[in-house]
Structures are given as C-alpha cells and as structure tokens.
Amino acid sequence: MAMQVGSGQAGGGRRGRRRRRAVLMTEINVTPFVDVMLVLLIIFMVAAPLLTVGVPIDLPETQATALEGDTEPITISVNSTGEIFIQDTPIAIDEVVPKLEAIAANGYEERIYVRGDQDADYGTMMKLMGRINAAGFKRLGLVTLEERDS
C-alpha cells in the first residue's frame, strides 16, 4: 500500500487551488473623518470672532484706528436703557469694581474695553468709567464703529 503525501507541485494543479474569499477590511479609514474635522475647525475659526460679545448695542462711529491685542479683552457694555454688562453677564454698577478686582487678582493686566450704546446716558457712562478708573484700572478703551461716508 502506497500513499502519496505531496505531488511536488507548489500550486497543486487545477484541482489543488482553492478560491480565496474576499477578506473584510477590519481597519478604520480615518481620512474622511479627518476631512470632516478640518472643515468643522475652519467653520468654528471663522464663526468664533462673530460670537464674542452678545449684548446688542448701537455703537457710535468715529475715525479712530483699531487697537491690536493678543488676548481676549474684558468688555463692559452699557445699553440704551442704562443696563451694564461684563461680557454677556448683566451686573449692577456697584458690583463692577469688585468683579474687576477679582479678575485682576488672577493676573489680568490688559486694557478694559467700554462699549456704550449711542443712545446711552452720558452720565451713566462717565459714572462707570470713573469707578473703574478710581479702582486703579488706568487702561480703558472706548469701542466705536468705523465712520462711514454718508
């Protein structure tokens, strides 16, 4: 009794070949994911500066040039009814100085921007700026719009 173990051919002839099944790819293709993330990053980079201050104020126009800064400034706003806001948070005029002193205790030394509505009471604006200045904050800036040709 003789038994044949191998035929000596690598492929085994036509009968010895087996069809290979399509192997499923188990890795995740991250290229579309990265593309979507980059598009979202660009959208947020463009939209973020538009969302910085949400208090609606009709700013006066002037011919002054813009100031440059590296960090996000503290913005104090006064609307036409005399309400005062630090960034987007409403605050009473008596609480402005303690709040600014708490912020300054954390090392904030940048300019403080004051935005006043065109129809805001001049007395309220001066009272606010006087209190900020008396508290030791000497770097104040008034925010206006660039003057348009009429």
C-alpha positions as CSV (number, residue, x, y, z in Angstrom):
1,M,0.0,0.0,0.0
2,A,1.5,3.2,-1.1
3,M,0.3,6.6,-0.1
4,Q,1.2,9.8,-1.8
5,V,1.8,12.7,0.5
6,G,2.6,15.5,-1.8
7,S,2.7,15.9,-5.6
8,G,5.8,18.1,-5.6
9,Q,4.0,21.0,-7.3
10,A,3.5,24.1,-5.4
11,G,0.1,25.0,-6.7
12,G,-1.2,21.5,-6.7
13,G,-2.6,21.9,-10.2
14,R,-6.1,23.0,-11.0
15,R,-7.8,20.8,-8.5
16,G,-5.5,21.9,-5.7
17,R,-6.3,25.6,-5.9
18,R,-8.9,27.0,-3.7
19,R,-10.8,30.2,-4.4
20,R,-9.9,32.9,-1.9
21,R,-12.8,34.7,-0.4
22,A,-12.8,38.4,-0.2
23,V,-11.3,39.3,3.1
24,L,-13.1,42.0,5.0
25,M,-11.0,45.1,5.8
26,T,-11.0,45.5,9.6
27,E,-9.1,48.8,9.8
28,I,-11.0,52.1,10.1
29,N,-10.4,54.5,7.2
30,V,-9.7,57.8,9.1
31,T,-9.3,60.0,6.0
32,P,-13.0,61.0,5.7
33,F,-13.1,61.6,9.4
34,V,-10.1,64.0,9.3
35,D,-11.6,65.8,6.3
36,V,-14.8,66.4,8.2
37,M,-12.9,67.6,11.3
38,L,-10.8,70.0,9.3
39,V,-13.9,71.5,7.7
40,L,-15.6,71.9,11.1
41,L,-12.4,73.5,12.5
42,I,-12.4,76.1,9.7
43,I,-16.1,76.8,10.3
44,F,-15.6,77.4,14.0
45,M,-12.5,79.5,13.4
46,V,-14.5,81.8,11.1
47,A,-17.6,81.9,13.3
48,A,-16.0,82.3,16.8
49,P,-15.0,86.0,16.4
50,L,-18.5,86.9,15.4
51,L,-19.9,85.4,18.7
52,T,-17.6,87.3,21.2
53,V,-20.0,89.9,22.6
54,G,-23.7,89.2,22.5
55,V,-25.1,92.5,24.0
56,P,-26.9,94.4,21.2
57,I,-25.5,97.9,21.2
58,D,-25.7,100.6,18.6
59,L,-22.1,101.9,18.7
60,P,-21.2,105.4,17.7
61,E,-18.9,105.9,14.7
62,T,-15.5,107.6,14.7
63,Q,-12.4,107.9,12.6
64,A,-10.0,106.4,15.2
65,T,-7.9,103.4,14.3
66,A,-8.3,100.0,15.9
67,L,-6.1,98.7,18.7
68,E,-4.3,95.4,18.5
69,G,-4.3,92.8,21.3
70,D,-3.3,89.2,21.8
71,T,-5.7,88.1,24.5
72,E,-9.5,88.3,24.7
73,P,-10.2,91.7,26.4
74,I,-12.7,92.3,29.2
75,T,-15.6,94.2,27.6
76,I,-18.0,96.2,29.7
77,S,-21.2,97.3,27.8
78,V,-23.9,99.9,28.6
79,N,-27.1,99.6,26.5
80,S,-29.6,102.3,25.7
81,T,-31.6,101.7,28.9
82,G,-28.5,102.0,31.2
83,E,-28.0,98.3,32.0
84,I,-24.4,97.3,32.5
85,F,-22.9,94.0,31.3
86,I,-19.5,92.5,31.8
87,Q,-19.0,90.4,28.7
88,D,-22.6,89.0,28.4
89,T,-23.5,89.0,32.1
90,P,-25.7,91.8,33.5
91,I,-24.3,93.4,36.6
92,A,-25.1,96.3,38.9
93,I,-22.9,99.4,38.8
94,D,-21.9,98.8,42.4
95,E,-20.6,95.3,41.6
96,V,-18.4,96.3,38.6
97,V,-15.3,97.3,40.6
98,P,-15.3,94.2,42.9
99,K,-15.7,91.9,39.9
100,L,-12.9,93.7,38.0
101,E,-10.7,93.5,41.1
102,A,-11.3,89.7,41.3
103,I,-10.4,89.4,37.7
104,A,-7.2,91.5,38.2
105,A,-6.2,89.3,41.2
106,N,-5.8,86.4,38.6
107,G,-3.2,88.4,36.8
108,Y,-5.2,90.3,34.1
109,E,-3.3,93.4,33.0
110,E,-4.8,94.1,29.6
111,R,-6.9,97.0,28.5
112,I,-10.6,97.1,29.6
113,Y,-13.0,98.0,26.7
114,V,-16.1,100.0,27.4
115,R,-18.9,99.8,24.8
116,G,-21.6,102.3,25.1
117,D,-24.8,102.5,23.1
118,Q,-25.2,105.6,21.0
119,D,-28.3,106.4,23.0
120,A,-26.9,105.5,26.4
121,D,-26.9,108.2,29.1
122,Y,-23.7,110.1,29.1
123,G,-23.8,110.3,32.9
124,T,-24.0,106.6,33.3
125,M,-21.0,106.1,31.0
126,M,-18.9,108.6,32.9
127,K,-20.0,107.2,36.3
128,L,-19.0,103.7,35.2
129,M,-15.6,104.9,33.8
130,G,-14.9,107.0,36.9
131,R,-15.5,104.0,39.2
132,I,-13.3,101.8,37.0
133,N,-10.5,104.4,37.0
134,A,-10.8,105.0,40.7
135,A,-10.3,101.3,41.4
136,G,-6.9,101.5,39.7
137,F,-7.6,100.4,36.2
138,K,-5.9,103.0,34.0
139,R,-6.0,101.2,30.7
140,L,-9.5,101.9,29.4
141,G,-10.6,101.9,25.8
142,L,-13.9,103.1,24.3
143,V,-15.3,100.9,21.5
144,T,-16.8,102.6,18.4
145,L,-17.5,101.7,14.8
146,E,-15.5,103.0,11.9
147,E,-17.1,106.1,10.5
148,R,-18.9,105.5,7.1
149,D,-19.2,108.1,4.4
150,S,-22.8,109.2,4.2
